[in-house]
Each structure stands twice: as structure tokens, then as C-alpha cells.
Amino acid sequence: MSEHDDDLRAVARAYIEQREDGVTDYPAFVAAVDAYRKRHPETSNGEAALIVSNLMQEMPRAGCL
């Protein structure tokens, strides 16, 4: 299992759980960014948001959605 796969899984889990709880898209995205930053605290908010955005584009191809 690669770090990338673990990151994708953490981001997907945070986002999907929020959406299933009825949270709108942006707060769910923020939760995903927070999940990423917990794994990579050295990453700035802006950089984490960009990385999470890219990871989220992979979610359907990875079978996360």
C-alpha cells in the first residue's frame, strides 16, 4: 500500500462520511483537507487544498464514489 493510496483513502473517507451525514460540498471538502493535514501537518492549507482537490478527482476512478 502506498502513501498516495493511504492519502486517497483518508480524503475519500472524510469527504464521503460528511456528505452521507448531509453536509454540503464545501464543508465536506474542508473535512477532507483536515484529514489530509493530519497525515501531513507540514503541508500548508493552500497546498493541502490543491492536493485534496487532485485526489478527489481520482476518487471515482479508484472506486471511492
PQR file with spaces between the fields and no chain letter, atoms N, CA, C, O and H, PARSE charges and radii, in Angstrom:
ATOM       1  N    MET     1       0.852   -1.179    0.000 -0.4000 1.5000
ATOM       2  CA   MET     1       0.000    0.000    0.000 -0.0000 2.0000
ATOM       3  C    MET     1       0.896    1.239    0.000  0.5500 1.7000
ATOM       4  O    MET     1       1.798    1.354    0.829 -0.5500 1.4000
ATOM       5  N    SER     2       0.653    2.144   -0.908 -0.4000 1.5000
ATOM       6  CA   SER     2       1.484    3.339   -0.999 -0.0000 2.0000
ATOM       7  C    SER     2       0.900    4.467   -0.155  0.5500 1.7000
ATOM       8  O    SER     2      -0.274    4.453    0.216 -0.5500 1.4000
ATOM       9  H    SER     2      -0.080    2.050   -1.582  0.4000 1.0000
ATOM      10  N    GLU     3       1.744    5.428    0.130 -0.4000 1.5000
ATOM      11  CA   GLU     3       1.291    6.601    0.878 -0.0000 2.0000
ATOM      12  C    GLU     3       0.193    7.331    0.111  0.5500 1.7000
ATOM      13  O    GLU     3      -0.763    7.836    0.699 -0.5500 1.4000
ATOM      14  H    GLU     3       2.697    5.439   -0.172  0.4000 1.0000
ATOM      15  N    HIS     4       0.345    7.379   -1.202 -0.4000 1.5000
ATOM      16  CA   HIS     4      -0.670    8.022   -2.041 -0.0000 2.0000
ATOM      17  C    HIS     4      -2.032    7.338   -1.863  0.5500 1.7000
ATOM      18  O    HIS     4      -3.052    8.011   -1.714 -0.5500 1.4000
ATOM      19  H    HIS     4       1.121    6.968   -1.680  0.4000 1.0000
ATOM      20  N    ASP     5      -2.043    6.022   -1.878 -0.4000 1.5000
ATOM      21  CA   ASP     5      -3.291    5.278   -1.695 -0.0000 2.0000
ATOM      22  C    ASP     5      -3.885    5.529   -0.315  0.5500 1.7000
ATOM      23  O    ASP     5      -5.099    5.678   -0.169 -0.5500 1.4000
ATOM      24  H    ASP     5      -1.214    5.476   -1.998  0.4000 1.0000
ATOM      25  N    ASP     6      -3.021    5.574    0.697 -0.4000 1.5000
ATOM      26  CA   ASP     6      -3.492    5.856    2.053 -0.0000 2.0000
ATOM      27  C    ASP     6      -4.073    7.262    2.147  0.5500 1.7000
ATOM      28  O    ASP     6      -5.092    7.476    2.804 -0.5500 1.4000
ATOM      29  H    ASP     6      -2.035    5.453    0.579  0.4000 1.0000
ATOM      30  N    ASP     7      -3.422    8.221    1.487 -0.4000 1.5000
ATOM      31  CA   ASP     7      -3.938    9.592    1.467 -0.0000 2.0000
ATOM      32  C    ASP     7      -5.293    9.645    0.772  0.5500 1.7000
ATOM      33  O    ASP     7      -6.228   10.279    1.261 -0.5500 1.4000
ATOM      34  H    ASP     7      -2.595    8.047    0.953  0.4000 1.0000
ATOM      35  N    LEU     8      -5.389    8.974   -0.370 -0.4000 1.5000
ATOM      36  CA   LEU     8      -6.644    8.950   -1.121 -0.0000 2.0000
ATOM      37  C    LEU     8      -7.758    8.353   -0.273  0.5500 1.7000
ATOM      38  O    LEU     8      -8.874    8.871   -0.251 -0.5500 1.4000
ATOM      39  H    LEU     8      -4.629    8.459   -0.767  0.4000 1.0000
ATOM      40  N    ARG     9      -7.460    7.281    0.413 -0.4000 1.5000
ATOM      41  CA   ARG     9      -8.461    6.640    1.259 -0.0000 2.0000
ATOM      42  C    ARG     9      -8.893    7.551    2.407  0.5500 1.7000
ATOM      43  O    ARG     9     -10.084    7.634    2.708 -0.5500 1.4000
ATOM      44  H    ARG     9      -6.554    6.859    0.395  0.4000 1.0000
ATOM      45  N    ALA    10      -7.955    8.230    3.046 -0.4000 1.5000
ATOM      46  CA   ALA    10      -8.277    9.124    4.166 -0.0000 2.0000
ATOM      47  C    ALA    10      -9.129   10.299    3.697  0.5500 1.7000
ATOM      48  O    ALA    10     -10.093   10.680    4.360 -0.5500 1.4000
ATOM      49  H    ALA    10      -6.987    8.163    2.802  0.4000 1.0000
ATOM      50  N    VAL    11      -8.768   10.867    2.556 -0.4000 1.5000
ATOM      51  CA   VAL    11      -9.518   12.000    2.000 -0.0000 2.0000
ATOM      52  C    VAL    11     -10.925   11.551    1.612  0.5500 1.7000
ATOM      53  O    VAL    11     -11.910   12.212    1.939 -0.5500 1.4000
ATOM      54  H    VAL    11      -7.984   10.558    2.018  0.4000 1.0000
ATOM      55  N    ALA    12     -11.006   10.423    0.915 -0.4000 1.5000
ATOM      56  CA   ALA    12     -12.313    9.914    0.480 -0.0000 2.0000
ATOM      57  C    ALA    12     -13.201    9.615    1.679  0.5500 1.7000
ATOM      58  O    ALA    12     -14.379    9.970    1.685 -0.5500 1.4000
ATOM      59  H    ALA    12     -10.206    9.886    0.649  0.4000 1.0000
ATOM      60  N    ARG    13     -12.645    8.970    2.684 -0.4000 1.5000
ATOM      61  CA   ARG    13     -13.431    8.616    3.874 -0.0000 2.0000
ATOM      62  C    ARG    13     -13.986    9.878    4.541  0.5500 1.7000
ATOM      63  O    ARG    13     -15.169    9.937    4.878 -0.5500 1.4000
ATOM      64  H    ARG    13     -11.688    8.682    2.679  0.4000 1.0000
ATOM      65  N    ALA    14     -13.132   10.881    4.730 -0.4000 1.5000
ATOM      66  CA   ALA    14     -13.575   12.115    5.388 -0.0000 2.0000
ATOM      67  C    ALA    14     -14.672   12.805    4.573  0.5500 1.7000
ATOM      68  O    ALA    14     -15.683   13.242    5.125 -0.5500 1.4000
ATOM      69  H    ALA    14     -12.171   10.834    4.456  0.4000 1.0000
ATOM      70  N    TYR    15     -14.465   12.899    3.263 -0.4000 1.5000
ATOM      71  CA   TYR    15     -15.432   13.580    2.403 -0.0000 2.0000
ATOM      72  C    TYR    15     -16.757   12.818    2.351  0.5500 1.7000
ATOM      73  O    TYR    15     -17.822   13.405    2.545 -0.5500 1.4000
ATOM      74  H    TYR    15     -13.645   12.545    2.815  0.4000 1.0000
ATOM      75  N    ILE    16     -16.691   11.529    2.094 -0.4000 1.5000
ATOM      76  CA   ILE    16     -17.908   10.721    1.936 -0.0000 2.0000
ATOM      77  C    ILE    16     -18.711   10.666    3.226  0.5500 1.7000
ATOM      78  O    ILE    16     -19.938   10.769    3.195 -0.5500 1.4000
ATOM      79  H    ILE    16     -15.826   11.052    1.937  0.4000 1.0000
ATOM      80  N    GLU    17     -18.039   10.505    4.355 -0.4000 1.5000
ATOM      81  CA   GLU    17     -18.758   10.475    5.634 -0.0000 2.0000
ATOM      82  C    GLU    17     -19.509   11.780    5.871  0.5500 1.7000
ATOM      83  O    GLU    17     -20.651   11.764    6.331 -0.5500 1.4000
ATOM      84  H    GLU    17     -17.043   10.421    4.380  0.4000 1.0000
ATOM      85  N    GLN    18     -18.882   12.896    5.564 -0.4000 1.5000
ATOM      86  CA   GLN    18     -19.549   14.186    5.734 -0.0000 2.0000
ATOM      87  C    GLN    18     -20.764   14.302    4.812  0.5500 1.7000
ATOM      88  O    GLN    18     -21.836   14.732    5.238 -0.5500 1.4000
ATOM      89  H    GLN    18     -17.955   12.909    5.190  0.4000 1.0000
ATOM      90  N    ARG    19     -20.588   13.919    3.554 -0.4000 1.5000
ATOM      91  CA   ARG    19     -21.697   14.009    2.594 -0.0000 2.0000
ATOM      92  C    ARG    19     -22.848   13.091    2.998  0.5500 1.7000
ATOM      93  O    ARG    19     -24.015   13.460    2.861 -0.5500 1.4000
ATOM      94  H    ARG    19     -19.717   13.570    3.208  0.4000 1.0000
ATOM      95  N    GLU    20     -22.527   11.907    3.492 -0.4000 1.5000
ATOM      96  CA   GLU    20     -23.578   10.986    3.927 -0.0000 2.0000
ATOM      97  C    GLU    20     -24.326   11.516    5.145  0.5500 1.7000
ATOM      98  O    GLU    20     -25.487   11.171    5.365 -0.5500 1.4000
ATOM      99  H    GLU    20     -21.579   11.608    3.603  0.4000 1.0000
ATOM     100  N    ASP    21     -23.661   12.354    5.930 -0.4000 1.5000
ATOM     101  CA   ASP    21     -24.300   12.976    7.091 -0.0000 2.0000
ATOM     102  C    ASP    21     -25.098   14.222    6.708  0.5500 1.7000
ATOM     103  O    ASP    21     -25.661   14.895    7.572 -0.5500 1.4000
ATOM     104  H    ASP    21     -22.718   12.634    5.751  0.4000 1.0000
ATOM     105  N    GLY    22     -25.145   14.526    5.407 -0.4000 1.5000
ATOM     106  CA   GLY    22     -25.948   15.647    4.933 -0.0000 2.0000
ATOM     107  C    GLY    22     -25.216   16.974    4.855  0.5500 1.7000
ATOM     108  O    GLY    22     -25.831   18.012    4.610 -0.5500 1.4000
ATOM     109  H    GLY    22     -24.688   13.979    4.705  0.4000 1.0000
ATOM     110  N    VAL    23     -23.912   16.947    5.062 -0.4000 1.5000
ATOM     111  CA   VAL    23     -23.108   18.170    4.989 -0.0000 2.0000
ATOM     112  C    VAL    23     -22.953   18.554    3.524  0.5500 1.7000
ATOM     113  O    VAL    23     -22.820   17.687    2.660 -0.5500 1.4000
ATOM     114  H    VAL    23     -23.412   16.103    5.261  0.4000 1.0000
ATOM     115  N    THR    24     -22.971   19.848    3.247 -0.4000 1.5000
ATOM     116  CA   THR    24     -22.815   20.306    1.866 -0.0000 2.0000
ATOM     117  C    THR    24     -21.376   20.114    1.400  0.5500 1.7000
ATOM     118  O    THR    24     -20.492   19.767    2.183 -0.5500 1.4000
ATOM     119  H    THR    24     -23.080   20.552    3.948  0.4000 1.0000
ATOM     120  N    ASP    25     -21.165   20.343    0.123 -0.4000 1.5000
ATOM     121  CA   ASP    25     -19.893   20.030   -0.522 -0.0000 2.0000
ATOM     122  C    ASP    25     -18.702   20.750    0.107  0.5500 1.7000
ATOM     123  O    ASP    25     -17.699   20.109    0.421 -0.5500 1.4000
ATOM     124  H    ASP    25     -21.883   20.624   -0.513  0.4000 1.0000
ATOM     125  N    TYR    26     -18.791   22.059    0.297 -0.4000 1.5000
ATOM     126  CA   TYR    26     -17.613   22.791    0.787 -0.0000 2.0000
ATOM     127  C    TYR    26     -17.179   22.351    2.184  0.5500 1.7000
ATOM     128  O    TYR    26     -15.994   22.075    2.373 -0.5500 1.4000
ATOM     129  H    TYR    26     -19.606   22.579    0.042  0.4000 1.0000
ATOM     130  N    PRO    27     -18.072   22.272    3.171 -0.5600 1.5000
ATOM     131  CA   PRO    27     -17.623   21.784    4.481  0.2800 2.0000
ATOM     132  C    PRO    27     -17.074   20.352    4.424  0.5500 1.7000
ATOM     133  O    PRO    27     -16.169   20.005    5.184 -0.5500 1.4000
ATOM     134  N    ALA    28     -17.611   19.535    3.541 -0.4000 1.5000
ATOM     135  CA   ALA    28     -17.082   18.175    3.379 -0.0000 2.0000
ATOM     136  C    ALA    28     -15.671   18.227    2.790  0.5500 1.7000
ATOM     137  O    ALA    28     -14.802   17.441    3.167 -0.5500 1.4000
ATOM     138  H    ALA    28     -18.346   19.817    2.924  0.4000 1.0000
ATOM     139  N    PHE    29     -15.455   19.156    1.866 -0.4000 1.5000
ATOM     140  CA   PHE    29     -14.122   19.353    1.298 -0.0000 2.0000
ATOM     141  C    PHE    29     -13.147   19.798    2.387  0.5500 1.7000
ATOM     142  O    PHE    29     -12.021   19.305    2.450 -0.5500 1.4000
ATOM     143  H    PHE    29     -16.161   19.795    1.560  0.4000 1.0000
ATOM     144  N    VAL    30     -13.575   20.722    3.238 -0.4000 1.5000
ATOM     145  CA   VAL    30     -12.729   21.188    4.342 -0.0000 2.0000
ATOM     146  C    VAL    30     -12.376   20.020    5.264  0.5500 1.7000
ATOM     147  O    VAL    30     -11.241   19.924    5.730 -0.5500 1.4000
ATOM     148  H    VAL    30     -14.490   21.122    3.187  0.4000 1.0000
ATOM     149  N    ALA    31     -13.322   19.146    5.526 -0.4000 1.5000
ATOM     150  CA   ALA    31     -13.046   17.963    6.347 -0.0000 2.0000
ATOM     151  C    ALA    31     -12.001   17.076    5.677  0.5500 1.7000
ATOM     152  O    ALA    31     -11.142   16.508    6.351 -0.5500 1.4000
ATOM     153  H    ALA    31     -14.244   19.224    5.147  0.4000 1.0000
ATOM     154  N    ALA    32     -12.072   16.958    4.365 -0.4000 1.5000
ATOM     155  CA   ALA    32     -11.092   16.168    3.629 -0.0000 2.0000
ATOM     156  C    ALA    32      -9.702   16.804    3.710  0.5500 1.7000
ATOM     157  O    ALA    32      -8.700   16.107    3.866 -0.5500 1.4000
ATOM     158  H    ALA    32     -12.770   17.420    3.818  0.4000 1.0000
ATOM     159  N    VAL    33      -9.653   18.121    3.603 -0.4000 1.5000
ATOM     160  CA   VAL    33      -8.374   18.836    3.743 -0.0000 2.0000
ATOM     161  C    VAL    33      -7.820   18.623    5.148  0.5500 1.7000
ATOM     162  O    VAL    33      -6.626   18.377    5.314 -0.5500 1.4000
ATOM     163  H    VAL    33     -10.467   18.687    3.477  0.4000 1.0000
ATOM     164  N    ASP    34      -8.672   18.716    6.149 -0.4000 1.5000
ATOM     165  CA   ASP    34      -8.234   18.477    7.528 -0.0000 2.0000
ATOM     166  C    ASP    34      -7.678   17.065    7.694  0.5500 1.7000
ATOM     167  O    ASP    34      -6.664   16.869    8.365 -0.5500 1.4000
ATOM     168  H    ASP    34      -9.643   18.916    6.014  0.4000 1.0000
ATOM     169  N    ALA    35      -8.336   16.088    7.088 -0.4000 1.5000
ATOM     170  CA   ALA    35      -7.868   14.706    7.166 -0.0000 2.0000
ATOM     171  C    ALA    35      -6.484   14.573    6.521  0.5500 1.7000
ATOM     172  O    ALA    35      -5.609   13.873    7.031 -0.5500 1.4000
ATOM     173  H    ALA    35      -9.160   16.247    6.543  0.4000 1.0000
ATOM     174  N    TYR    36      -6.310   15.253    5.398 -0.4000 1.5000
ATOM     175  CA   TYR    36      -5.004   15.216    4.735 -0.0000 2.0000
ATOM     176  C    TYR    36      -3.937   15.867    5.610  0.5500 1.7000
ATOM     177  O    TYR    36      -2.832   15.342    5.748 -0.5500 1.4000
ATOM     178  H    TYR    36      -7.020   15.821    4.983  0.4000 1.0000
ATOM     179  N    ARG    37      -4.272   17.008    6.197 -0.4000 1.5000
ATOM     180  CA   ARG    37      -3.283   17.733    7.018 -0.0000 2.0000
ATOM     181  C    ARG    37      -2.935   16.972    8.292  0.5500 1.7000
ATOM     182  O    ARG    37      -1.838   17.144    8.824 -0.5500 1.4000
ATOM     183  H    ARG    37      -5.170   17.434    6.086  0.4000 1.0000
ATOM     184  N    LYS    38      -3.829   16.146    8.787 -0.4000 1.5000
ATOM     185  CA   LYS    38      -3.485   15.300    9.938 -0.0000 2.0000
ATOM     186  C    LYS    38      -2.387   14.308    9.553  0.5500 1.7000
ATOM     187  O    LYS    38      -1.533   13.967   10.372 -0.5500 1.4000
ATOM     188  H    LYS    38      -4.720   16.007    8.355  0.4000 1.0000
ATOM     189  N    ARG    39      -2.417   13.858    8.327 -0.4000 1.5000
ATOM     190  CA   ARG    39      -1.397   12.926    7.841 -0.0000 2.0000
ATOM     191  C    ARG    39      -0.123   13.657    7.431  0.5500 1.7000
ATOM     192  O    ARG    39       0.965   13.083    7.464 -0.5500 1.4000
ATOM     193  H    ARG    39      -3.111   14.134    7.662  0.4000 1.0000
ATOM     194  N    HIS    40      -0.262   14.931    7.041 -0.4000 1.5000
ATOM     195  CA   HIS    40       0.871   15.728    6.542 -0.0000 2.0000
ATOM     196  C    HIS    40       0.824   17.128    7.161  0.5500 1.7000
ATOM     197  O    HIS    40       0.525   18.100    6.468 -0.5500 1.4000
ATOM     198  H    HIS    40      -1.146   15.397    7.014  0.4000 1.0000
ATOM     199  N    PRO    41       1.115   17.235    8.454 -0.5600 1.5000
ATOM     200  CA   PRO    41       0.984   18.528    9.145  0.2800 2.0000
ATOM     201  C    PRO    41       1.929   19.608    8.620  0.5500 1.7000
ATOM     202  O    PRO    41       1.701   20.794    8.858 -0.5500 1.4000
ATOM     203  N    GLU    42       2.973   19.217    7.918 -0.4000 1.5000
ATOM     204  CA   GLU    42       3.919   20.192    7.378 -0.0000 2.0000
ATOM     205  C    GLU    42       3.378   20.913    6.144  0.5500 1.7000
ATOM     206  O    GLU    42       3.960   21.896    5.687 -0.5500 1.4000
ATOM     207  H    GLU    42       3.158   18.253    7.725  0.4000 1.0000
ATOM     208  N    THR    43       2.277   20.425    5.617 -0.4000 1.5000
ATOM     209  CA   THR    43       1.678   20.986    4.403 -0.0000 2.0000
ATOM     210  C    THR    43       0.805   22.186    4.758  0.5500 1.7000
ATOM     211  O    THR    43       0.005   22.124    5.692 -0.5500 1.4000
ATOM     212  H    THR    43       1.803   19.626    5.988  0.4000 1.0000
ATOM     213  N    SER    44       0.961   23.276    4.012 -0.4000 1.5000
ATOM     214  CA   SER    44       0.130   24.462    4.246 -0.0000 2.0000
ATOM     215  C    SER    44      -1.310   24.177    3.851  0.5500 1.7000
ATOM     216  O    SER    44      -1.586   23.231    3.112 -0.5500 1.4000
ATOM     217  H    SER    44       1.611   23.327    3.253  0.4000 1.0000
ATOM     218  N    ASN    45      -2.223   24.997    4.345 -0.4000 1.5000
ATOM     219  CA   ASN    45      -3.638   24.826    3.995 -0.0000 2.0000
ATOM     220  C    ASN    45      -3.858   24.918    2.490  0.5500 1.7000
ATOM     221  O    ASN    45      -4.586   24.110    1.912 -0.5500 1.4000
ATOM     222  H    ASN    45      -1.999   25.765    4.945  0.4000 1.0000
ATOM     223  N    GLY    46      -3.231   25.894    1.864 -0.4000 1.5000
ATOM     224  CA   GLY    46      -3.407   26.078    0.428 -0.0000 2.0000
ATOM     225  C    GLY    46      -2.895   24.898   -0.378  0.5500 1.7000
ATOM     226  O    GLY    46      -3.561   24.431   -1.303 -0.5500 1.4000
ATOM     227  H    GLY    46      -2.640   26.550    2.334  0.4000 1.0000
ATOM     228  N    GLU    47      -1.708   24.419   -0.024 -0.4000 1.5000
ATOM     229  CA   GLU    47      -1.145   23.277   -0.726 -0.0000 2.0000
ATOM     230  C    GLU    47      -1.982   22.021   -0.482  0.5500 1.7000
ATOM     231  O    GLU    47      -2.214   21.232   -1.398 -0.5500 1.4000
ATOM     232  H    GLU    47      -1.167   24.799    0.726  0.4000 1.0000
ATOM     233  N    ALA    48      -2.432   21.846    0.762 -0.4000 1.5000
ATOM     234  CA   ALA    48      -3.272   20.689    1.084 -0.0000 2.0000
ATOM     235  C    ALA    48      -4.574   20.739    0.292  0.5500 1.7000
ATOM     236  O    ALA    48      -5.036   19.709   -0.200 -0.5500 1.4000
ATOM     237  H    ALA    48      -2.244   22.488    1.506  0.4000 1.0000
ATOM     238  N    ALA    49      -5.170   21.918    0.164 -0.4000 1.5000
ATOM     239  CA   ALA    49      -6.415   22.051   -0.594 -0.0000 2.0000
ATOM     240  C    ALA    49      -6.201   21.658   -2.057  0.5500 1.7000
ATOM     241  O    ALA    49      -7.053   20.998   -2.652 -0.5500 1.4000
ATOM     242  H    ALA    49      -4.795   22.755    0.564  0.4000 1.0000
ATOM     243  N    LEU    50      -5.081   22.055   -2.632 -0.4000 1.5000
ATOM     244  CA   LEU    50      -4.782   21.696   -4.017 -0.0000 2.0000
ATOM     245  C    LEU    50      -4.573   20.187   -4.154  0.5500 1.7000
ATOM     246  O    LEU    50      -5.080   19.568   -5.090 -0.5500 1.4000
ATOM     247  H    LEU    50      -4.388   22.591   -2.149  0.4000 1.0000
ATOM     248  N    ILE    51      -3.838   19.608   -3.233 -0.4000 1.5000
ATOM     249  CA   ILE    51      -3.585   18.165   -3.269 -0.0000 2.0000
ATOM     250  C    ILE    51      -4.889   17.397   -3.101  0.5500 1.7000
ATOM     251  O    ILE    51      -5.142   16.430   -3.820 -0.5500 1.4000
ATOM     252  H    ILE    51      -3.426   20.110   -2.473  0.4000 1.0000
ATOM     253  N    VAL    52      -5.718   17.829   -2.149 -0.4000 1.5000
ATOM     254  CA   VAL    52      -7.006   17.154   -1.916 -0.0000 2.0000
ATOM     255  C    VAL    52      -7.897   17.275   -3.148  0.5500 1.7000
ATOM     256  O    VAL    52      -8.570   16.316   -3.528 -0.5500 1.4000
ATOM     257  H    VAL    52      -5.513   18.615   -1.565  0.4000 1.0000
ATOM     258  N    SER    53      -7.902   18.430   -3.761 -0.4000 1.5000
ATOM     259  CA   SER    53      -8.692   18.609   -4.984 -0.0000 2.0000
ATOM     260  C    SER    53      -8.252   17.604   -6.048  0.5500 1.7000
ATOM     261  O    SER    53      -9.089   16.999   -6.719 -0.5500 1.4000
ATOM     262  H    SER    53      -7.355   19.208   -3.452  0.4000 1.0000
ATOM     263  N    ASN    54      -6.947   17.428   -6.198 -0.4000 1.5000
ATOM     264  CA   ASN    54      -6.432   16.457   -7.171 -0.0000 2.0000
ATOM     265  C    ASN    54      -6.784   15.031   -6.770  0.5500 1.7000
ATOM     266  O    ASN    54      -7.157   14.219   -7.617 -0.5500 1.4000
ATOM     267  H    ASN    54      -6.267   17.918   -5.652  0.4000 1.0000
ATOM     268  N    LEU    55      -6.666   14.725   -5.487 -0.4000 1.5000
ATOM     269  CA   LEU    55      -7.027   13.383   -5.016 -0.0000 2.0000
ATOM     270  C    LEU    55      -8.511   13.106   -5.245  0.5500 1.7000
ATOM     271  O    LEU    55      -8.888   11.993   -5.610 -0.5500 1.4000
ATOM     272  H    LEU    55      -6.363   15.384   -4.799  0.4000 1.0000
ATOM     273  N    MET    56      -9.343   14.111   -5.033 -0.4000 1.5000
ATOM     274  CA   MET    56     -10.783   13.915   -5.200 -0.0000 2.0000
ATOM     275  C    MET    56     -11.141   13.625   -6.659  0.5500 1.7000
ATOM     276  O    MET    56     -12.128   12.943   -6.934 -0.5500 1.4000
ATOM     277  H    MET    56      -9.036   15.015   -4.737  0.4000 1.0000
ATOM     278  N    GLN    57     -10.355   14.135   -7.574 -0.4000 1.5000
ATOM     279  CA   GLN    57     -10.596   13.822   -8.982 -0.0000 2.0000
ATOM     280  C    GLN    57     -10.327   12.353   -9.272  0.5500 1.7000
ATOM     281  O    GLN    57     -10.878   11.796  -10.222 -0.5500 1.4000
ATOM     282  H    GLN    57      -9.553   14.689   -7.351  0.4000 1.0000
ATOM     283  N    GLU    58      -9.482   11.719   -8.457 -0.4000 1.5000
ATOM     284  CA   GLU    58      -9.170   10.304   -8.622 -0.0000 2.0000
ATOM     285  C    GLU    58     -10.216    9.398   -7.953  0.5500 1.7000
ATOM     286  O    GLU    58     -10.285    8.207   -8.257 -0.5500 1.4000
ATOM     287  H    GLU    58      -9.035   12.171   -7.685  0.4000 1.0000
ATOM     288  N    MET    59     -11.017    9.949   -7.057 -0.4000 1.5000
ATOM     289  CA   MET    59     -11.930    9.123   -6.272 -0.0000 2.0000
ATOM     290  C    MET    59     -12.843    8.235   -7.123  0.5500 1.7000
ATOM     291  O    MET    59     -12.957    7.046   -6.825 -0.5500 1.4000
ATOM     292  H    MET    59     -10.961   10.916   -6.810  0.4000 1.0000
ATOM     293  N    PRO    60     -13.489    8.750   -8.153 -0.5600 1.5000
ATOM     294  CA   PRO    60     -14.361    7.862   -8.943  0.2800 2.0000
ATOM     295  C    PRO    60     -13.577    6.734   -9.633  0.5500 1.7000
ATOM     296  O    PRO    60     -14.043    5.596   -9.687 -0.5500 1.4000
ATOM     297  N    ARG    61     -12.402    7.050  -10.151 -0.4000 1.5000
ATOM     298  CA   ARG    61     -11.587    6.028  -10.833 -0.0000 2.0000
ATOM     299  C    ARG    61     -11.078    4.969   -9.853  0.5500 1.7000
ATOM     300  O    ARG    61     -10.856    3.816  -10.220 -0.5500 1.4000
ATOM     301  H    ARG    61     -12.023    7.975  -10.107  0.4000 1.0000
ATOM     302  N    ALA    62     -10.898    5.390   -8.597 -0.4000 1.5000
ATOM     303  CA   ALA    62     -10.393    4.464   -7.581 -0.0000 2.0000
ATOM     304  C    ALA    62     -11.527    3.673   -6.915  0.5500 1.7000
ATOM     305  O    ALA    62     -11.286    2.848   -6.033 -0.5500 1.4000
ATOM     306  H    ALA    62     -11.078    6.327   -8.298  0.4000 1.0000
ATOM     307  N    GLY    63     -12.760    3.936   -7.348 -0.4000 1.5000
ATOM     308  CA   GLY    63     -13.913    3.232   -6.788 -0.0000 2.0000
ATOM     309  C    GLY    63     -14.344    3.753   -5.450  0.5500 1.7000
ATOM     310  O    GLY    63     -14.991    3.036   -4.688 -0.5500 1.4000
ATOM     311  H    GLY    63     -12.956    4.606   -8.064  0.4000 1.0000
ATOM     312  N    CYS    64     -13.997    5.006   -5.134 -0.4000 1.5000
ATOM     313  CA   CYS    64     -14.356    5.596   -3.840 -0.0000 2.0000
ATOM     314  C    CYS    64     -15.767    6.166   -3.833  0.5500 1.7000
ATOM     315  O    CYS    64     -16.355    6.339   -2.765 -0.5500 1.4000
ATOM     316  H    CYS    64     -13.471    5.589   -5.752  0.4000 1.0000
ATOM     317  N    LEU    65     -16.317    6.458   -4.997 -0.4000 1.5000
ATOM     318  CA   LEU    65     -17.663    7.037   -5.061 -0.0000 2.0000
ATOM     319  C    LEU    65     -18.634    6.062   -5.665  0.5500 1.7000
ATOM     320  O    LEU    65     -19.818    6.374   -5.801 -0.5500 1.4000
ATOM     321  H    LEU    65     -15.840    6.317   -5.864  0.4000 1.0000
